[in-house]
Structure formats: structure tokens, C-alpha cells
Amino acid sequence: MEASLLHQDAVVIGGGFYGCAIAIYLARKRGFRRVLLLEAEPKLLQRASYNNQARVHNGYHYPRSFTTAYRSRINLPRFVEDWPQVLSTNFTKLYAIARRNSKVTGRQFERFCHEIGARIEPADKTFKSLFEPHLIEDVFVVQEYAFDSSKLARWAETELRDAHVEVRLNSHVDSIARTADGGLSVVICPKSGETYRTEGRYVFNCTYSGLNQLSGDFPGTQTRLKQEVTEMALVEAPPELLDVGVTVMDGPFFSMMPFPARNLHTLSHVRYTPHQNWDDQPGVDPYERLRRYPRETRVDRMIRDVRRYMPAAARVKYVDSLFEIKTVLAKNEVDDGRPILFEKHASLPGCYSVLGGKIDNIYDVFERLDAESLIDTAY
Ligand SMILES: Cc1cc2nc3c(=O)[nH]c(=O)nc-3n(C[C@H](O)[C@H](O)[C@H](O)COP(=O)(O)OP(=O)(O)OC[C@H]3O[C@@H](n4cnc5c(N)ncnc54)[C@H](O)[C@@H]3O)c2cc1C
């Protein structure tokens, strides 16, 4: 084994946005000198942090969960300040309210936006004319942005290097165990080469869908998780939809948002984006399940329904689909809320599990980390 890998101040498992941001935080804000980041894929930010809708939330999406909405509203300006280079703001964001089967009316939506302090204005005639008036009750212009996940990955690579975090790609972690001297031992299976071990005072499990797939002494999360195979279609928008992002609330809803990393739009639909779901359990590896899943697109069904509300959608050109596992807290199935999961495992001191839920929740995670008295001396 390489000596440099033997003792770490912290080992971070999972090189998505959360693992990268936490590794950088530990090195820069907490003075950790030896931080090791382990990622199963050949590159950083390839999984949920790339395969998502790229929306920087500002609360509008969550009329059924005031806390999530309010936190998004607070976190958006901070995200805008900290990651201006990844933002795409050059489009108009519309929220439209369906007349039938919607869990919210136009009036209620407007009131809710005022309550959380999020900007909202009635859309003008040109934007309203994009929608079928028999099916859409009201249309609003709001302040919501998209992020470029490729640029976010580039930010992570640069910052990790500058913060002297050691990054090991193609490195799948199998287990975490207690060591006799009070540390934590992590077993790593590289894609090529032999299994090896490293030790750290702290281990941060930031594996998103894989949170409960680690063996050894890892106890699993107390919070129950739900796994979902999702499909986001990538489409070329027709000219009148090119510079807009649309979300129809809140029941029969769909979204069509710019996806800056590919210069396309994502199309998601509440009925067709989730293909399959199950209660998370150890031994049922979601990544493996997705790997074996026959990825048959449902884009035709998405478009068929979306064009009823927004006729121009009939002319979108399908390019590709992003299939990914979406992991949510089981308790939020009803209200669609997206709080963070931040668990400190009492039976495995020094080990934390973190799930962000959405990108801007990083600030909620930083707050929780700030409150932890992490020791920065070498192990
Ligand atoms: C379909 C979909 C749409 C979404 N839309 C939005 C949106 O519009 N806006 C928003 O803010 N959020 C959205 N989200 C949520 C957002 O994508 C996630 O909150 C965020 O990307 C999670 O980051 P992460 O680092 O926790 O997970 P990931 O980016 O998935 O990173 C986890 C990493 O851990 C690695 N890993 C897993 N197991 C192991 C192991 N055993 N050993 C080593 N490495 C391992 C994985 O390879 C992966 O790279 C969406 C998610 C999905 C799936």
C-alpha cells in the first residue's frame, strides 16, 4: 500500500457535487491537511450532479413544503454569488398553473411566492400565448436559473487541486470499519488493481444513491430513503421556446428547462420521468439496478401530454435521455420537500452520511458542518 494513503484526516466517499464541496470545505475552512476523495466513476460529477434538471431552485417548486421553499429562497442568492461562472440566467422562467387537477391555484401560488419573498410577476401576452388557455389558468414570470453541470465539474477539479485534496477516481468503496485505535478504516476496490485500505479520523459518506450500500461496521442511515429510476429527455426547443424555461404546477406538472451543459432543454413529466421506484435497502445496489435497466424512452408520451398545455412542444426534437437514480427521503414523498440528510453515526464515531437533495442545499450542509467540532490535527 502507498504510505501517503495510510492515514488521512478525512476520507470523503463520492465525488459528486456534495463530496467535492465537503472535501474542499474540510481542506480550506477546517484546515484539514490530508483529505482523500474517492469516486467510483472515471470522472467527478458524472452521476446525479450531472444527470439532473440543472435548476437552481428559488422556492417556486415547493408550494407544499414551506421550509424547503423558504430555504431555497435564502440559498439562491448565495449560490449566485459563489458560483456565478456556472449559472445560466439568459432565459425567461415561467411558472404556469394548470386549471384542472392542480394542487395549487394561481392566487394561492402568487400568495405563497409573496410569503417566501420570491419575485413573481404576471406574464405578458406573448408568454401567455404559449399556453392553451382551456388548460392553463395563469402564467407568471419568476426568477429562477439553470446551472451548467460541466462547469461545476471543472470548478470542483480546480478547487480540489488548489486545496491539495487527493482525488482517486475509479475507486469504489466497499466498507467502513472501526480500527482498534479509534479511527476508521475504508476498503477501496479500484477498477484495475488490488483492493486496498486507508484510514481516517473522519469519513464522509456522500454517495447519494449508494448511501446504504457500504458494508463493514457501517450501520446504514436511520432516515428511510426512496430510490427512483428517472428519465429526463434532452430536446432541441423550437424557436419560441428556446429562451424560456417552463414549469407547470402542481399535479399534472412538467418542466422544460435549459440544460446548459449540452445547450439543449430537459423535458420532465411527473408521470413519465419516474420509471420505477423502491424502498432503499442494503444489498439492492441502485447503481447496479440502473445499469441493468432497459432504458426505453418515454419521450413520446411526455411530448404528447406536454403539447396539450403548450402546443409549440409538438415541435421539440428529441436528442437523448439522461437516465439516473433519484434518491429522496421517504418522509418527503407526500410534500415533495427536499431537506438535507445529515447523519452522524453514533455506533461509528467520526462517520457521517450526507445527502443534499438539491444543489443549493449545500449551504444547509455547511451550516451543519460548521456546528461540528472537527479536530484538524493529523490522525
Ligand atoms: C432526475 C433528477 C433531477 C434533479 N433535478 C435537480 C434540479 O433541477 N436542481 C437541483 O438542485 N437538484 C436536482 N436534483 C438533485 C441533485 O442532482 C442532487 O441533489 C445532487 O446532484 C446530489 O449530489 P451528490 O454529490 O450527493 O450525488 P452524486 O452527484 O450522485 O454523487 C455521488 C457520487 O458518489 C459516487 N459513489 C456512489 N457509491 C460509491 C462508492 N461505494 N464508492 C465510491 N464512490 C461512490 C457516485 O459515483 C457519485 O459520483 C435532481 C436529481 C435527479 C436524479
The ligand as an SDF file (V2000), in Angstrom:
LIG
                    3D

 53 58  0  0  0  0  0  0  0  0999 V2000
  -33.5670   13.3900  -12.3210 C   0  0  0  0  0  0  0  0  0  0  0  0
  -33.0300   14.3530  -11.3080 C   0  0  0  0  0  0  0  0  0  0  0  0
  -33.3420   15.7030  -11.3900 C   0  0  0  0  0  0  0  0  0  0  0  0
  -32.8440   16.6030  -10.4540 C   0  0  0  0  0  0  0  0  0  0  0  0
  -33.0610   17.9220  -10.6320 N   0  0  0  0  0  0  0  0  0  0  0  0
  -32.4500   18.8130   -9.8180 C   0  0  0  0  0  0  0  0  0  0  0  0
  -32.5200   20.2020  -10.0720 C   0  0  0  0  0  0  0  0  0  0  0  0
  -33.0870   20.6460  -11.0690 O   0  0  0  0  0  0  0  0  0  0  0  0
  -31.9200   21.0390   -9.1820 N   0  0  0  0  0  0  0  0  0  0  0  0
  -31.2490   20.5940   -8.0780 C   0  0  0  0  0  0  0  0  0  0  0  0
  -30.7330   21.4160   -7.3100 O   0  0  0  0  0  0  0  0  0  0  0  0
  -31.1520   19.2820   -7.8330 N   0  0  0  0  0  0  0  0  0  0  0  0
  -31.7090   18.3840   -8.6750 C   0  0  0  0  0  0  0  0  0  0  0  0
  -31.5730   17.0420   -8.4470 N   0  0  0  0  0  0  0  0  0  0  0  0
  -30.8560   16.6120   -7.2430 C   0  0  0  0  0  0  0  0  0  0  0  0
  -29.3430   16.7800   -7.4120 C   0  0  0  0  0  0  0  0  0  0  0  0
  -28.9460   16.1930   -8.6150 O   0  0  0  0  0  0  0  0  0  0  0  0
  -28.6570   16.1200   -6.2330 C   0  0  0  0  0  0  0  0  0  0  0  0
  -29.1020   16.6790   -5.0350 O   0  0  0  0  0  0  0  0  0  0  0  0
  -27.1530   16.3060   -6.2430 C   0  0  0  0  0  0  0  0  0  0  0  0
  -26.5990   16.1370   -7.5220 O   0  0  0  0  0  0  0  0  0  0  0  0
  -26.5690   15.2840   -5.3180 C   0  0  0  0  0  0  0  0  0  0  0  0
  -25.1700   15.4180   -5.3150 O   0  0  0  0  0  0  0  0  0  0  0  0
  -24.3400   14.2670   -4.6460 P   0  0  0  0  0  0  0  0  0  0  0  0
  -22.9280   14.6610   -4.6950 O   0  0  0  0  0  0  0  0  0  0  0  0
  -24.9310   13.9270   -3.3290 O   0  0  0  0  0  0  0  0  0  0  0  0
  -24.6610   12.9880   -5.5760 O   0  0  0  0  0  0  0  0  0  0  0  0
  -23.9100   12.4770   -6.8910 P   0  0  0  0  0  0  0  0  0  0  0  0
  -23.6000   13.5510   -7.8210 O   0  0  0  0  0  0  0  0  0  0  0  0
  -24.6900   11.3120   -7.4080 O   0  0  0  0  0  0  0  0  0  0  0  0
  -22.5470   11.9700   -6.2990 O   0  0  0  0  0  0  0  0  0  0  0  0
  -22.4240   10.7620   -5.5710 C   0  0  0  0  0  0  0  0  0  0  0  0
  -21.1670   10.1030   -6.0840 C   0  0  0  0  0  0  0  0  0  0  0  0
  -20.8370    9.0040   -5.2700 O   0  0  0  0  0  0  0  0  0  0  0  0
  -20.2720    8.0170   -6.1020 C   0  0  0  0  0  0  0  0  0  0  0  0
  -20.3780    6.7360   -5.3880 N   0  0  0  0  0  0  0  0  0  0  0  0
  -21.5140    6.0620   -5.0630 C   0  0  0  0  0  0  0  0  0  0  0  0
  -21.2010    4.9600   -4.3660 N   0  0  0  0  0  0  0  0  0  0  0  0
  -19.8460    4.9370   -4.2470 C   0  0  0  0  0  0  0  0  0  0  0  0
  -18.9270    4.0640   -3.6070 C   0  0  0  0  0  0  0  0  0  0  0  0
  -19.3370    2.9830   -2.9360 N   0  0  0  0  0  0  0  0  0  0  0  0
  -17.5990    4.3320   -3.6900 N   0  0  0  0  0  0  0  0  0  0  0  0
  -17.1470    5.4330   -4.3610 C   0  0  0  0  0  0  0  0  0  0  0  0
  -17.9840    6.3120   -4.9600 N   0  0  0  0  0  0  0  0  0  0  0  0
  -19.3170    6.0680   -4.9060 C   0  0  0  0  0  0  0  0  0  0  0  0
  -21.1020    8.0750   -7.3550 C   0  0  0  0  0  0  0  0  0  0  0  0
  -20.4180    7.5150   -8.4620 O   0  0  0  0  0  0  0  0  0  0  0  0
  -21.3340    9.5610   -7.4930 C   0  0  0  0  0  0  0  0  0  0  0  0
  -20.3900   10.1930   -8.3250 O   0  0  0  0  0  0  0  0  0  0  0  0
  -32.0570   16.1250   -9.3810 C   0  0  0  0  0  0  0  0  0  0  0  0
  -31.7240   14.7630   -9.2970 C   0  0  0  0  0  0  0  0  0  0  0  0
  -32.1750   13.8910  -10.2700 C   0  0  0  0  0  0  0  0  0  0  0  0
  -31.7270   12.4620  -10.2060 C   0  0  0  0  0  0  0  0  0  0  0  0
  1  2  1  0
  2  3  1  0
  2 52  2  0
  3  4  2  0
  4  5  1  0
  4 50  1  0
  5  6  2  0
  6  7  1  0
  6 13  1  0
  7  8  2  0
  7  9  1  0
  9 10  1  0
 10 11  2  0
 10 12  1  0
 12 13  2  0
 13 14  1  0
 14 15  1  0
 14 50  1  0
 15 16  1  0
 16 17  1  0
 16 18  1  0
 18 19  1  0
 18 20  1  0
 20 21  1  0
 20 22  1  0
 22 23  1  0
 23 24  1  0
 24 25  2  0
 24 26  1  0
 24 27  1  0
 27 28  1  0
 28 29  2  0
 28 30  1  0
 28 31  1  0
 31 32  1  0
 32 33  1  0
 33 34  1  0
 33 48  1  0
 34 35  1  0
 35 36  1  0
 35 46  1  0
 36 37  1  0
 36 45  1  0
 37 38  2  0
 38 39  1  0
 39 40  1  0
 39 45  2  0
 40 41  1  0
 40 42  2  0
 42 43  1  0
 43 44  2  0
 44 45  1  0
 46 47  1  0
 46 48  1  0
 48 49  1  0
 50 51  2  0
 51 52  1  0
 52 53  1  0
M  END
$$$$
